[in-house]
Amino acid sequence: MLITVDPSSAQPLADQVAGSVRTALAGGMAAPGDRLPSARAVAAALGINLHTVLRGYQQLRDEGLVELRRGRTAVITGAADQLRLRLAAAAEEFARAARQTGASEEEALAAVREALER
């Protein structure tokens, strides 16, 4: 499933729902025009509250990444391409900084992993 959550995480479930979609967009697993699963289907599959999923979808709507259509599903907007571009630009900038500091690939990847865990 495109959307996953970790109930043991300190991060709120709605944030995890939105983060899963952002991750899918950044990784190319979802693209503009794709429909997200209905909030009801996600809630049932993950065993979480429907309103929690809707809060996650609303975060994505507020960011311009999805368009919510009442009675239908959420559709990924063209703004999602911008997310992928920003991520690629940030990765390039980080790689340049890592090279300038003389960090090894392992050190650079460890720094990214540490930042992602925060």
C-alpha positions as CSV (number, residue, x, y, z in Angstrom):
1,M,0.0,0.0,0.0
2,L,1.1,3.5,-0.8
3,I,0.3,4.8,2.7
4,T,1.8,3.3,5.8
5,V,1.9,4.3,9.5
6,D,3.9,3.2,12.5
7,P,1.6,3.3,15.5
8,S,4.6,3.2,17.9
9,S,6.1,6.3,16.4
10,A,5.9,9.6,18.3
11,Q,4.9,11.3,15.0
12,P,1.1,11.9,14.8
13,L,-0.7,9.4,12.5
14,A,-2.1,12.1,10.3
15,D,1.4,13.4,9.7
16,Q,2.6,9.9,8.9
17,V,-0.3,9.6,6.3
18,A,0.8,12.8,4.6
19,G,4.5,11.9,4.9
20,S,3.8,8.6,3.1
21,V,2.3,10.3,0.2
22,R,5.1,12.9,0.0
23,T,7.6,10.0,0.1
24,A,5.8,8.3,-2.7
25,L,5.8,11.5,-4.8
26,A,9.5,12.2,-4.1
27,G,10.4,8.6,-5.0
28,G,8.3,8.5,-8.2
29,M,5.9,5.9,-7.0
30,A,3.0,8.4,-7.4
31,A,2.6,11.1,-10.1
32,P,0.3,14.0,-10.9
33,G,-3.1,12.8,-12.0
34,D,-2.9,9.7,-9.8
35,R,-5.8,9.1,-7.4
36,L,-5.0,8.4,-3.8
37,P,-7.0,5.6,-2.2
38,S,-10.2,6.7,-0.5
39,A,-9.8,7.9,3.1
40,R,-12.2,5.2,4.2
41,A,-10.2,2.4,2.4
42,V,-6.9,3.7,4.0
43,A,-8.5,3.9,7.5
44,A,-9.8,0.3,7.2
45,A,-6.6,-1.1,5.8
46,L,-4.4,0.6,8.5
47,G,-6.9,0.2,11.3
48,I,-6.9,3.9,12.1
49,N,-9.7,6.5,12.3
50,L,-11.2,7.9,9.1
51,H,-10.7,11.5,10.4
52,T,-7.0,10.9,11.0
53,V,-6.6,10.0,7.3
54,L,-8.7,13.0,6.3
55,R,-6.4,15.2,8.4
56,G,-3.4,13.8,6.5
57,Y,-5.1,14.4,3.2
58,Q,-6.0,17.9,4.2
59,Q,-2.3,18.7,5.0
60,L,-1.5,17.6,1.5
61,R,-4.3,19.8,0.1
62,D,-3.0,22.8,2.1
63,E,0.4,22.2,0.6
64,G,-1.1,22.1,-2.9
65,L,-0.1,18.5,-3.5
66,V,-3.5,17.0,-3.8
67,E,-7.0,18.2,-4.8
68,L,-9.8,16.9,-2.6
69,R,-13.0,16.1,-4.4
70,R,-16.0,15.6,-2.2
71,G,-17.5,12.2,-2.6
72,R,-14.6,11.1,-4.7
73,T,-10.9,10.6,-4.0
74,A,-7.9,12.8,-3.6
75,V,-6.0,13.5,-6.9
76,I,-2.4,14.4,-7.0
77,T,-1.8,17.9,-8.6
78,G,0.9,19.1,-10.9
79,A,2.5,20.8,-7.9
80,A,3.7,17.4,-6.9
81,D,6.4,17.7,-9.6
82,Q,7.7,20.7,-7.7
83,L,8.2,18.6,-4.6
84,R,10.4,16.2,-6.6
85,L,12.4,19.0,-8.1
86,R,12.9,20.6,-4.7
87,L,14.1,17.3,-3.3
88,A,16.5,16.8,-6.2
89,A,17.9,20.3,-5.7
90,A,18.3,19.8,-2.0
91,A,20.1,16.5,-2.6
92,E,22.5,18.2,-5.1
93,E,23.2,21.0,-2.6
94,F,23.9,18.4,0.2
95,A,26.1,16.3,-2.0
96,R,28.2,19.5,-2.9
97,A,28.5,20.4,0.8
98,A,29.5,16.8,1.7
99,R,32.2,16.9,-1.0
100,Q,33.5,20.3,0.2
101,T,33.8,19.1,3.7
102,G,35.6,15.9,2.6
103,A,33.0,13.6,4.1
104,S,33.0,10.1,2.9
105,E,29.9,8.6,1.3
106,E,29.2,6.6,4.4
107,E,29.5,9.8,6.6
108,A,27.2,11.7,4.3
109,L,24.6,9.0,4.2
110,A,24.8,8.7,8.0
111,A,24.2,12.4,8.3
112,V,21.1,12.1,6.1
113,R,19.8,9.1,8.1
114,E,20.3,11.0,11.4
115,A,18.4,14.1,10.0
116,L,15.5,11.9,8.8
117,E,15.1,10.3,12.2
118,R,14.7,13.7,13.9
